[in-house]
Structure formats: structure tokens, C-alpha cells
């Protein structure tokens, strides 16, 4: 199958990639809404989570282009290829760094957008929890599908 040995950068531009990203954002919206407001649906939280994910994604694209000499999304959230399998240590380090930057970017945006309604510690804790959930589920989904 064509999707099995390409980076997520290529996959992201296919319909399955867009569906995958929308599902991840929905998971984060639902989780954050429930954790902060005890309701599954909160428009203000959904807006903040969506905006923070878009900003984080833009930073990811720019970071990937800088790291890869112009190629976008090649390492931001990698699809399985021989490079990832053979270079697992590097992938793990990159994944950890990407996760930390994601938390910093999304945490900052979420704090700015939600500070009137929730405390900073609540927002930061929720950002960490929802990103841990989405990274875990997203990674399991992508890598299970690949293998």
C-alpha cells in the first residue's frame, strides 16, 4: 500500500491524514472540555484547543522545514518508514522534543485564551493530559496501521 513507507508529511495531504488530524483535535477538544468544565461540549474550550493546535501545527511545519532543508512535516509527526524503524533512538528523542514544544505552544495559547474562566494550573494540567492522550492514541493508531 502506498501509505506504508512515507512520512506523515505526505500522508497529511491525503483525505485520511486530514481525518486523522481532525479526530486528534476532536479528542483534545472533548477531553479538555470535560476536564475543565465537566461538560463534553464547551465552545470556548473547543475554540482554544483548535486554535492552539493550528498554531502548534504551523510551528511544526516551519520547524520541519528548517530541520529538513525545506521539506515540510517530514519529521513533525513521522509516518513509519525504514528511517524511523532503523533510527528509533533518534525518533524517540525527536518525539520527546516535539511533545515538549507542543505543550509549550499549546499551553501558552490555551492560557491566553482561557485565563478569564480557568486558573493557569488547571489549563496547564489539562493541556498536558489531553496531549498525552492524543499523542498516545495517535501514535498507537498510526504505528498499528503501519505494521
C-alpha positions as CSV (number, residue, x, y, z in Angstrom):
1,X,0.0,0.0,0.0
2,X,1.3,3.4,-0.9
3,X,0.9,4.9,2.6
4,X,3.1,2.4,4.4
5,X,6.5,3.8,3.7
6,X,6.0,7.5,3.5
7,X,6.4,10.3,6.0
8,X,3.3,11.8,7.7
9,X,4.0,14.9,5.6
10,X,2.8,13.1,2.5
11,X,0.0,11.3,4.5
12,X,-1.2,14.6,5.9
13,X,-2.2,15.8,2.4
14,X,-4.4,12.8,1.7
15,X,-8.0,12.6,3.0
16,X,-7.0,10.0,5.6
17,X,-4.4,12.4,7.0
18,X,-7.0,15.2,7.3
19,X,-9.4,12.8,9.0
20,X,-6.7,11.7,11.4
21,X,-5.8,15.2,12.4
22,X,-9.5,16.2,12.8
23,X,-10.0,13.1,15.1
24,X,-7.0,14.1,17.2
25,X,-8.3,17.7,17.6
26,X,-11.7,16.4,18.5
27,X,-10.2,14.0,21.1
28,X,-8.4,17.0,22.6
29,X,-11.5,19.2,22.5
30,X,-13.7,16.7,24.2
31,X,-11.1,15.8,26.8
32,X,-10.2,19.4,27.6
33,X,-13.9,20.4,27.7
34,X,-14.7,17.6,30.2
35,X,-11.7,18.2,32.3
36,X,-12.1,21.9,32.6
37,X,-15.9,22.4,32.6
38,X,-17.3,18.9,33.4
39,X,-19.2,19.2,30.1
40,X,-18.4,17.4,26.9
41,X,-19.2,20.5,24.8
42,X,-17.9,23.9,25.6
43,X,-17.5,26.3,22.6
44,X,-14.9,28.5,24.2
45,X,-12.7,25.5,25.1
46,X,-13.2,23.9,21.6
47,X,-12.1,27.2,20.1
48,X,-9.0,27.5,22.2
49,X,-7.9,23.9,21.6
50,X,-8.5,24.2,17.9
51,X,-6.6,27.5,17.6
52,X,-3.7,26.1,19.8
53,X,-3.5,23.0,17.6
54,X,-3.4,25.1,14.4
55,X,-0.7,27.4,15.8
56,X,1.3,24.3,17.0
57,X,0.9,22.8,13.6
58,X,2.2,25.9,11.8
59,X,5.2,25.9,14.1
60,X,5.7,22.2,13.3
61,X,5.7,22.8,9.6
62,X,8.1,25.7,9.9
63,X,10.3,23.7,12.3
64,X,10.3,20.7,10.0
65,X,11.2,22.9,7.0
66,X,14.2,24.3,9.0
67,X,15.3,20.9,10.2
68,X,14.9,19.2,6.8
69,X,16.2,21.9,4.4
70,X,12.8,22.8,3.0
71,X,10.8,19.6,3.4
72,X,7.7,20.1,5.4
73,X,6.2,17.8,8.0
74,X,8.8,15.1,7.4
75,X,9.7,14.7,11.0
76,X,7.0,16.6,12.9
77,X,4.8,13.5,13.4
78,X,6.5,10.8,11.4
79,X,4.8,8.0,9.5
80,X,6.6,4.7,9.7
81,X,9.4,4.2,7.2
82,X,12.7,2.4,7.3
83,X,14.3,5.6,8.7
84,X,12.1,5.6,11.7
85,X,12.5,1.8,12.3
86,X,16.3,1.9,11.9
87,X,16.7,5.1,13.8
88,X,14.4,4.5,16.7
89,X,16.7,6.3,19.3
90,X,16.7,9.4,17.2
91,X,12.9,9.2,16.6
92,X,12.3,8.8,20.4
93,X,14.4,11.9,21.1
94,X,12.7,13.9,18.4
95,X,9.3,12.7,19.6
96,X,10.0,13.9,23.2
97,X,11.3,17.2,21.9
98,X,8.2,17.7,19.6
99,X,6.0,16.8,22.6
100,X,7.6,19.4,24.8
101,X,7.3,22.1,22.2
102,X,3.7,21.1,21.6
103,X,3.0,21.5,25.3
104,X,4.7,24.9,25.4
105,X,3.0,26.3,22.4
106,X,-0.5,24.9,23.1
107,X,-0.2,25.6,26.9
108,X,0.7,29.2,26.2
109,X,-2.2,29.7,23.7
110,X,-4.7,27.9,25.9
111,X,-3.7,30.0,28.9
112,X,-4.1,33.2,26.9
113,X,-7.5,32.2,25.6
114,X,-8.9,30.6,28.7
115,X,-7.4,32.7,31.5
116,X,-10.7,34.5,32.3
117,X,-12.5,31.3,33.1
118,X,-9.9,28.9,34.5
119,X,-6.8,29.0,36.6
120,X,-3.4,28.7,34.9
121,X,-2.6,25.5,36.8
122,X,-5.9,24.0,35.6
123,X,-5.2,24.9,32.0
124,X,-1.6,23.7,32.0
125,X,-2.6,20.4,33.7
126,X,-5.4,19.9,31.2
127,X,-3.1,20.7,28.2
128,X,-0.6,18.1,29.5
129,X,-3.3,15.4,30.0
130,X,-5.1,15.9,26.6
131,X,-1.8,16.0,24.7
132,X,-0.7,12.8,26.4
133,X,-4.0,11.2,25.5
134,X,-3.8,12.4,21.9
135,X,-0.2,11.6,21.4
136,X,-0.7,8.1,22.8
137,X,-3.8,7.3,20.8
138,X,-2.5,9.0,17.6
139,X,0.8,7.1,17.8
140,X,-0.9,3.8,18.5
141,X,-3.2,4.4,15.6
142,X,-0.5,5.3,13.1
143,X,2.0,2.7,14.1
144,X,-0.5,-0.1,14.5
145,X,-1.8,0.7,11.0
146,X,1.7,0.8,9.6
147,X,2.7,-2.6,10.9
